[in-house]
Amino acid sequence: MAYHNTDSMKDSKVLNYIEEVLENMPADWLRLTTHRLDIYNEQLAKTQFLEQFEALFAARNAETAALSALPTAFDYIRLGHPLSTVLEWAIASLHNLKPENVISFSSRTMPVLAVLRKNLLTHKNTRIVYTGELPDFFEAEVLAHVYGYKFELKRVEKLEELTAFDGSTVFFSQEAEVGQATLTPAIDFYVSVHADLGSVILVNGEQNNGYVSEIQHVRRRESIAMTPANCFAALQLLLKKPSVDQDNGDAGANKAQVRNLIKEITGTNTKPLVGSSGLSIQYAIMMGLVHDALENHTGKAIRFVVPPNCYGGTNDQARRIAAVLDNVEVVDLLVDGDNNMVQSIDTVLEKIASQDAVPYIIAEIPTNPRVEVPDLEKLREVLSKARKTATGEVAVDPVFILDQTFCPNVQFVSKDGILSTVRAVSYVSGSKFPSGGKATAGYCVANTKAEALLEKIEKHLTLCDNEATDLQMEILAEQLPSMNQRIEAAYRNTRAFVNFIKDTLPEAKINFVSEELAQEGFTPSVFSLDLPTKGNTAEEREAYKRALNDKLISMMIGEIPHESKYCVSYGQLKGSYWTIPATSTQGTTKEADKDYIARVSLSPDMDLELHKKVFSDFVEQI
């Protein structure tokens, strides 16, 4: 078939190549939540994959071996992965855009919210244009009232009707395919929405290039990229192929089963909510609580109390919410090292009470990366304490938001749980133990005292369209039944390895739960390792320790490549994971609060003796 139009020739080249890529792609592109970490270079994580992929396209090479050798597309599937990168590249190629100007989301509303967020901060007008009807979950009133976003909605019959506008024009287009956009100069952002797969935003025009990293950051922190399975389906649609119906079993039955399993594991009777990732759930919790405060504590300031060195996503998300809402502030909670979580909470709550503000505390138990568990009786006392405002009124009682990803088996919020007397919401990142590293979906539950908050949390989960996909639900339904056994087996491996390190290198400082805490059910399979150091100054000692950390990790990965990975992961089904949290998960944490210690997590299925042998070899070399 002869093409005379160079554009259609280019388009057919792109589409033919994509077709070959989909036929030959590595199976891991669909399955892994962390891709090719053995060739992961953090500085190049967003560019290296595409540069090499484009070189393969130029050479018309779509062989499986060549595709398998491509490096990491993003450091974590939540932010993007090989198939989302390929989808974005293909759509960009078809519309003569740069690949970074096309960003996919599992959510159908978050790309719009990303533009609204940036325009709120830069005081720029936004017009959201659409044909037909906006979906029910797009609640304009809540976006204005709770998020503070300013925009006007305009329904048009066809795009030619658009007149000039002082600000950004977002076109919200609901389509049967993904990324078939008609870009005109009148449109700044074209959001191509597919009912089942998610959405893709196309950033149009040089003047809008400054939005790209902001939109990507929303995807990184408050949502997730379109999932691998959905990107695959979207690419099939782009090729005009009948979409292979993903058989996710019976979606309704999976959802019901997952909810029942979560109730059973957590010992709760309230309705569990399941989001597309741990941070998606956390965002719904935070915005739901802001909404609740606006309704029930009108006019009062809101304080999110967050440990400064906790996982970067939590820290960053809290600060990002505070940045857009005048009545919200973040208060540091010192929990690790020489600081006692209970004492810190007491001090902070006294201060917030005196200001007559609304306290929301977010904390991890055990803490990360130091794996510490506070005295839980004292924690409950300090959270239950009735406090007074400066004028002697009764202060608003706190809500304790517990990230229990490191021990999802502990029933903190059950009817008789340790936190049953205070308002508590607990959540878990599902990419860890719940799914065994097979999906990112996260979930939250509340105790009876906090049950009334769930309605608002669910409202924001729905508004952000951040609920778990059908496939994520199917994976949770498969993996949750064996979760507690896997936690126990992984803990046994970890305890054995920790004891071995103590015997082999007694001067190393290990942060892990005590035998007593393990008896109480705290059985994480992650520990941190402060290696012995030397040097005359603090700088020299720190530099020596960091070099030693790197040496240990390199040996583990180099000598056990089939099991050891450089990754922050946890709760995987196989192998071991090694990282320095300060360089990965604590990316947005202030430098002074970062912890440059090795963090190690072990799985139920690994060669423990080989790990011990490599560690012994390492000790002999220092």
Beta strands, then each sheet from edge to edge (+ up, - down):
strand 1: 102-105
strand 2: 126-130
strand 3: 152-155
strand 4: 168-175
strand 5: 189-194
strand 6: 198-203
strand 7: 273-275
strand 8: 302-306
strand 9: 328-332
strand 10: 358-364
strand 11: 399-403
strand 12: 423-428
strand 13: 442-446
strand 14: 509-511
strand 15: 526-530
strand 16: 564-566
strand 17: 576-579
strand 18: 598-602
sheet 1: 1+ 6- 5+ 4+ 2+ 3+
sheet 2: 7+ 13- 12+ 11+ 10+ 8+ 9+
sheet 3: 14+ 15- 18+ 17- 16-
end
